[in-house]
Amino acid sequence: MKPITEEWIQKAEADFATAERELEAEGIPNYDAVCFHYQQCAEKYIKARLCETDIKFGKIHDLVALLEGILQIEPSWENFREDVAYISDFAVSFRYPGESADKKIAFDAQRRCRRFRQAARKAFCLDR
């Protein structure tokens, strides 16, 4: 595995861990942050796979657009289109006034991210 791929994966896992910790926080969890970090986890796993296969991508946070770029290599990831589309908006939507995540949205983001993360980790042979 390329060093840059490993770095993308480390950062994806850090975002995943942050989201998981915040979701379990005592008191009032920051559901906006939870959703943001799940989106970031998925984004970084897709970018890791793109890097590993030398597919170029720009500064983009649209998970569906990124997913399109890797489907030739990972055709089964088409099964996650709906999941990544759902969490894609969390890169921006809850970071500014006007919209906020709630518990239901945060747990839905968790479920979708966990499904995609499992497939991504399998593609990198990380869960043996």
Order of alpha helices (4+ residues) and beta strands (2+ residues): alpha-alpha-alpha-alpha-alpha
